[in-house]
Amino acid sequence: MPENLRPWFRFDQRSRKRQWAESNTVADLQSLDTPTLLSYKGFNLSLWPSVNPDAECNRACDIAIARELATRPDLNRYERQAFTLIIT
């Protein structure tokens, strides 16, 4: 999301990226499988600061994702512990 899209598209980047982010927001994190949730975590992190300048909002979303990842039995215990560190 931080990339400059002007060479390929002629539109207001910030509003279009915000629209993409809103249309790809997941309401129920438990509905995602673990690989998708890991990708979604990366997507969420890419939104700050170019699309979502509110650091607190972005951090709250990141914590919610990490909280869900910390419960996933298909991750090894070290990965789960790392996500537990993020949420504390």
N, C-alpha and C positions, 0 to 999 in steps of 0.2 A: 503494500500500500504506500510506502514512501516514495516509490518511483515516479518520475515525471512521465506522464502519458501524452503530453502535448504533441510529440512527433507523430503519434499514431492516431490520436483522437482529437477532435475539436469540440470540446465541451468544458464546462466548469468542473475541474478535477475534484475539488473538495466536496462539492455537493454530490457528484456522481459516486465518489468513493464512499461517502456517508450513506448513500442509498444502497450500495452494494453491501456495506457492513450491516445495515438494518435488515435487509432482506435475507441475510445469512446468519442472523442471530438465532441461537438455539435456546428455546425456553426450557426444555427438559434435558439436562446434561446426562441423566441416567439412560436416556434413550440411545445414546451414541455408543458404538463399540470403542474399545480402547485405542486402536490406531487412529480412528476418526477424531476422537477426543484429544489425542496428542496433537494432531494437525490443527484442530480448532484452537488449541492453546497457542500455537504459533501464529495463527491468523489473528487472534485477539491481541497478541503482543505487537503485531505489525500495525495495528490501528493507532498506536500512540507514537508521536504526537501529531502526525500529519492529518489523521482523520478524526480522532477523538482527543482533543487537547486536554480533557479533564483527566488528570493522572489518577485521582482518587477513584473515579468510576472505572477506569481501566484496571486499576489494582484490585478493586472489588470483584470484577469479573475473573481476573486471573486467579484470585484466591478461591473463588467458587469452583473453577475448573480443577485447580490443584487439590481441593478438598475431595472432589469426586475421584480424581486419579489415585489419591492415597488409599482408596478403598478397593481398588481393582485387583482381584486375585491373579489375573494373568500378567501382572507386572512382577518383576522380582522384588524381593524385600528391600533392596537398596534403593530402587526407584521409588517405591512407596515411601520409604523414609525420607528421601529427598523432597517429595511433594509434601510430606508432613512438615518439613522444615520451612517450606514456603508459606504454609498457612499459619505458622506460629509467629 
